[in-house]
C-alpha cells in the first residue's frame, strides 16, 4: 500500500481515503495529468476524479507554484512579465515530482517542452478538449480578460487557438467535450478514457466467421487487422465491442470543424492510442488530408436539385472516393508493420481502387517504402481508358498494375484464395521474407476512414443550415462491393441520424436483388459491362459484415451462408433477417439508358456534370425518395474518368481521340465541378502493363515475380 501513496517533493497533501479503489490501480504509481486551456475545468475536474478514485489531487497553480514562489500566480506574472513567467513556471515544474496523483496542470505548462517531458515520464496526459466558446464564456464569468502570453492587440480567441497546437503535441488521451458539458460529465469522460487506455486488451477484433475456434480465442488488435487484412478463416474483421458513440453535444462541436479535425476526433475514438498514439495519428491525418486534396473542405457537400445534395468525394489525387481512405491507410499500414519483414499488398480493382492504392503507398518514404510493394490486378477491358492510364502510369520496381482477361470477381477471388492458402503464404514468408496483405475494403483500415466522410456530410448539412443537428437524412450510394454502404451504416452506428442507406446498382443489380428478395444468386449470372464499371461486381464482400451485424453477430450463420455461396453460388437469407436488413437499407437499380439520361438532364437543368456512378445514385434516389428528408448522393468519381460515356450522355459529336483533349472539351462544357488537375497531369504519362490469362496459377506466378523484383533484386 505504501508504494501507492503519493510522494510529493514540494508539498505534503492528504486524502480522505487511505487505500485506492480498483480503478486507481489501473495506472499504478503513474500520475494522471489534466491538461487544457485556461477555463477548461482542470482544477474542478481534477478534484472530482481524485475523489472518485481515492487519490491525492495536486493543482499546479495552488500547490506547486504559489508555495514555491510565496506569492499568487497573478502577482508573479505582473512582476516578471509573460516570457519570464513561462520560463520560471517551467523550471519549477522540472524540479517537482509526484506519483499516484491527479495533477491539474496550468494552461501554460504545455508551452514549456522541458517541463512537459519531465512530467510525462511518470504521467498520462489527458487533454480536456473543451469548445473555445465555452472557454471564453467561463473566463468572462471568472472576470479573466487576459491570460499568460497574451500580448497587446491579440484577442483571447486567437491566443486560445494558438495554444491548441501545444496541447495536441503532448496529449496521450483526448477527452472530447461536447458543447455545454458540465464538469461532472467531463470528469466521467476522463474516468472512462483512462480506463479505456489501460484496457487495451478489451479493444480487439473478431472475424465474421469465427465462433468457437482457436482463432476466436486469440487477441487480435487494430495493428494486427491492418496488416492481416483478411482473417485466417476467410472472414472479415469487425470490432468485438462495436462502434463508439458520439453524442449530440459532441456533434454540435464537430459542425464548425475542418475535415482533418473531424477525422482526428472520430478516428481517435475508433483506434486505441496504444495501437497508434494520438500524436502519430494526428500527423497521419493531416498528411493525408491537408494538401493532397484540391478542395479545402476535402469532401464538400453541394446542393444539386430540390432536396438532393451531392457529396463530392473525388477531390483527391486520383479523382475517386477511394482517396479518402487510401491517403491515410498506407500510413496506418506502415506504422503497424512489424520489423524484419517485407509486405506485398495485393489489390483487386474494378477501376478506382488500383490507382488510389498506388498513389497512397507511393507517398510513403524511407524504409517503409522500400519494404512495401503493391501489385494491382484489374479486369482487362473492364475499366475506363483513363482509369487504366492512371494505374499503368505507376512504373516503380515495387508497384505495378496487371490486367487479367477476366472480371473483377475473378481477381478478388484469386487474392482471397492466395491470402488463405497457408502453404503459399508460408512459402513466401520463409523463402522471401515477405507477407501478403490486402488494401481492398475487406481490410478494416480501408473501411474505417470512409466512415469519416459520411459523418462529415451530415455535419456539413448542419453547418449550412439545411438541417438541425438530430434531423434525419438519407444517403444514396452507388454500390458494388458494399464497402461504401457499410461505412455509412457504421456512421449510423456511431450516432449520425442516417435514416436509410440506399444502395444503387447498375444493370448487374446483384445487391439490389439481394436486398429486395434476400436471395443472393450468382448461378448463370455473368458480369455485364456498363457505363459505371466501378460497380460491375457480383460478389459483394462487405455484405458479410452487414449480415454478421443484423444476425446478432452470428458467425456460424455467416460462415454457412458464404460457404454455400462459394460452393453452390447461391444462398437465401432467413426471413426474419430480411426484415431487419430492409429496416436499414433500401435498394434499386438503374439501366444504362437511364444513367445517361440522368447525366444529360441534370447538366441541362443546373450545369452540373455528374459521372456515371453518381448518375446511377441519382436515378435510384429519385425512384425511392419520399421527400421527408434530404438525400445525400455519394459522388464517387470525377466525370472526367468516364469521358466516353459522358460524351454520349451529352450527345456531343466529334469526340477527340486524345484523352487529354477529351477532358478539355468536358471542362468547357461543365459549369461545375471544376476540372481535376491531378488527373490531367497523370494523362501526360505514358503507361504500359502486362496482361495475364484468367488462370489462378498464372496470378500466383505474377505475385512470385513481383516479390522477387521488389525485394530480392539488387538495383
Secondary structure, DSSP 4 states (H G I P E B T S, - for coil): -GGGS---SS-----S-SS--TGGGGGTT-EEEEE-STTS-HHHHHHHHHHHHT-EEEEIIIIIIHHHHTS-HHHHHHHH-HHHHHHHHHHHHHT---SSEEEE--TTGGG-HHHHHHHHTTEEEEEEE--HHHHHHHHHHTT----TT--TT--HHHHHHHHHHHHHHH-SEEEEPPTT--HHHHHHHHHHHHHHHH-GGGS-EEETT-SSSGGGGS---HHHHHHH-B-TTS-BEEETT-PPP--HHHHHHHTTS-HHHHHHHHHHHHS-TTTS-HHHHHHHHHHHHSSSSSSTTSS-EEEEETTEEEEE---STTSBTHHHHHTTHHHHHHHHPPTT-EEEEEEEESSHHHHHHHHHHHT--HHHHHTEEEEEEEETTSS-HHHHHHHHT--BTTEEEEEESS-HHHHHHHHHHHHH-HHHHHHHHHHH-EEEEE-STTSHHHHHHHHHHHHHHHHHHHHTTSS-TT--EEEEEE-SSSHHHHHHHHHHHHT--EEEEEEEE-TT-HHHHHHHHSEEE-TT-PPPP-S-GGG--SS-TTHHHHHHHHTTS-HHHHHHHHHHHHHHSEEE--HHHHHHHHHHEEEEE--HHHHHHHHHHHHHHHSB---HHHHHHHHHHHHH--SSS-EEEEE-B-GGGGHHHHHHHHT--S--SSHHHHHHHHHHH-SBSPP-HHHHHHTTSPP--EEE-S-HHHHHHHHHHHHIIIIIS--
